[in-house]
Structures are given as structure tokens and as C-alpha cells.
Amino acid sequence: MRSIAIPILAAIAIIAQASIARAHSAGQPNPGCVGCHGQGDYSITATASPSSFAPGEQVNVTITVAPGFGNNAGVFIAANEGTLGVVGGQGLATVPAGLTHTSPKALSGGQASFTFAWTAPGAPGAVRFDVSTLVGNGNGGSGGDAADRAYFDFVYGCQPATYYKDTDGDGFGTSDQPLIHCDTMTPTGYALAGGDCNDNKDTIYPDAVEYCNQQDDDCDGQVDDDAIPLTLYPDADGDGYYGNAELASGETIVGCVPTPGYAAEGIDCEPDDPAINPGAEEVCNLIDDDCDSRIDEFVRPRCGEGWCEREAFTCDPSTCYPGEPKAEECNLFDDNCDSVVDDGKLCPAGQSCLGAVCVDDGAPAAPPKETSDGCAVGGRGGVGLLVGLLLAVMALIKRRSSVS
């Protein structure tokens, strides 16, 4: 069965988590350019040729960047399904995580395009292209450059349907996080219906029962309209949460929130301390303030740079011990802990480190000239540093760090 490959109706621009990193004259090995570059907001489009394709077929996809400013542009492209490939003359190269530019493209008529090949898997499904772009002015510095990121969905061998991210699993998702997929294959963590006004609570969704709890349960924009009273449990500390003992006591009343001395939500791990409950903010005090069975998570002092960053064992900064720097290698890690990934001359003459691999740069001399901390797209002569920011992937940090 053939079907029209339909891109997601709106490209979603996001600000990527990032750390300081060096740009690469031959592109970057991972998604994300926002960090040392400012966040941009410009047109990014994706078109497939042919627009209709079946499982197992190869198509050409063109990414067009139209910022309306700047001199040149670079790109990084990743796909969650199928096989990416390069098209001759398009200035793209394969790296372990996807495709990246080999040199920046000058804007022509206010835009630049990058075409790549993609082969669909053998069974019907959908692919999401994750496209990171950077538009530069070629001045050798990051000032005046702008980065943007967008996602594009295509289906093959099926009819498309729009799904919405459903974090709480109540069958309704948030309308600002759409995903296009096959109409007979609901992706995990998504729902066909949108409009959830609180996707972190599975009792709140469109047309839910409206309870008398000072919340908009049915997502109609009104709080406690035509509300039904709730079952309330004793709340000795008055923080709005009941404990396990109160839940098991059977001492309940029916009423609305707030009712002094009673609560509609649990479970309070310290029912006699109003400062400790599931809605409290975790602070560094050797106490589980938010009742999630973890103590001082993500709030202890930190020390060290780059991959040497560690978290203290206690709330005392003196109990924080950074990791030991090592000799820098071409491996996508900040081995020497200077907050720059794969910096320095790591490859033999005539090669550059790109995506944890030493690749030929086409020159018999040393790798391309670098600036000290630049993140700019280089000039058309190619001697400046170009696109990018190596995204500090949190999973890699956790793998390399022994965080207590």
C-alpha cells in the first residue's frame, strides 16, 4: 500500500539542553546548536521526493532553511527509523548519530537547502526527522548567529493520524506536542485525543467528572463548576495531603476543598509536618521533602567541569570530589574536563575528529584552524569555525559520572 508522506503540520522549535562546546568546521556529531548560539525562530521546511512512497523504498528529502538574515547555514539531521544516506553535491556527511554538513552553505535568495537520501523500513510505519540548524553571519564569533530545531514526521504504507503526548496515560494528550503516525498504530505514550489541560494528573482531562477540589477537572476553563463533593481524609498538619494511616482509618467526610482539617490528596509521608508533602520543593537538608522516597535529589552541591562534574555526598560542598581529568580522545567525551568535547589535535595529520571518528578532511596538512572558544559558522573561505554545539547528552554524563 502506498500513501502520501505527510510532514508534521507545525515544526516544533525547542531550546536544547546544552553545555559549552567547540564548533566544528566539518559540522557537528549530535543534534542541538542552541547554547553558545542564541535561540532563533525562522522557517525550516522538509519535503520528500517522491511525496508518496511505500515501505522499503528510498526517497530524497530536502531541508530548506529560510531565516531572512545571515550569510550561511549548517545542519544536523537524525532519524528514528530507516536508513539515512548522502546525496552527491549536497555537502552532507554521515556521522554515527546521523548526517551533518561538511561545510556551510551560503544563503541564496535568503535560504539554503540540504538534500539527503532516506530508505524506509520494510514494514508500514512512520519516521521522525530531528533537524538542528544554525544560521551564521560568518564573522568568526557566535554573536549574531542563531540556532533553531524542528521535527518532521512522515508515514509510509499507511494512512496518517495525529497523536498527542499523553504523559499521565489518561487517554488525552497535550495539543502542543503532536506526532504524526499510522492511524492503526498508536505510539507508546501518545493518545489520539488532545486538549488535556494537566497532563501530569490522570484524573484531569476533557469531559472528566468535575469535583469540588479547586481544580478544573474537565478542562473547560472553569474551576468547580457543577462540582461533585469529594471524599476527604483527616489532615492533621493542614498541608493539603493525608497520610497512609489516615487513608486506612476510614474516618472520612464528604465535602469540598478546602475543608479545614481534611484533605483530598495523598500520600503525605510526614503527616505531622506541614513542610513535608508531595507538593513541597526538595531542598538540601537530608530530608525527603517531597515524599518521593529520595533524599536531596538534584539539589546537593556540585563540583568539577565537564565530564568530571560530580555531586556532593552531603549538603556540605567539602564532600564533593570532582573526577580526574584524562588525556583528551576523539570519543565525544570531555576527557580532560575543560568543558570542551574533543578539543585539540586528536587525529593524525590530514584528519579531523568528527562524531568520535577521525575522518579525512581532504587536506594533507593539519586539521582546519580553530578559534579558542568560538561557536560560529565560518566564512565562505572555510578557515573559520562552523556550526554547532556538541549537545551534552545527560545519559552520557550519567554513564561517565558516579553520582551518588
Secondary structure by P-SEA (a helix, b strand, c coil): cccccccccbbbbbbccccbbbbbccccccccccccccccbbbbbbbbccccccccbbbbbbbbbbccccccccbbbbbcccbbbbcccccccccccbbbbcccccccccbbbbbbbbbbccccbbbbbbbbbbbbccccccccbbbbbbbbbbbccbbbbbbccccccccbbbccbbbbcccccccccccccccccccccccccccccccccccccccccccccbbbbbbcccccccccccccccccccbbbbbcccccccccccccccccccccccccccccccccccccccccccccccccccccbbbbcccccccbbbbbbccccccccccccccccccccccccccccccccccccccccccccccccccccccccccccccccccccaaaaaaacccc
